[in-house]
Amino acid sequence: MGHIREYYERILKLQETEWEFIASHFDRRVFAKNETITRQGETEKYLSFVETGIVRFYIPDDENELTFNFCFDKEFTCAYNSFLTQTPSEYELQALTETVVWQISYDDLQKVYAETKAGNYLGRFVSEKLFLQKSKRELSLLKHTAKERYLNLFNEQPDILKFIPLKYVASYIGITPQALSRIRRQIA
């Protein structure tokens, strides 16, 4: 739980009683490599803090899965729109490596928001951060070429290229694996 506290305290110094109340609502869970964390069609019940591991967001399809996000160590994650609306998710979350998370349920998070000032502030901060990340990605898909998206990814998130299979990287930047191979040859 220390990583969650560190994450929070980069934003706001917590009183010990607030931290104890917040921490009491989180449970540790371990997902095996390639295990599904959230299934398409299921309602997201938990907000997760990734202690270690990599999570992939994707839309399953028999012919061509669409990967559209990744989450790494020390970040919050979930099928966020499903979590907020408590409706079925349109996509899946998968552990690409063994992934250790600390989870808080939707109902418990509402209690933390209602009963602590810090929890309410931190929830807003995390929500705003997720929104900004999503907006940046959408703008990148609209404004940049595939080569520019790959180079930006290489500069901004080198972990993606170190630990994630290239077929998922290609899908993430909106191209085929063959097109990604051509771009990588051009750059080399």
Disulfide bonds with the S-S distance in Angstrom:
none
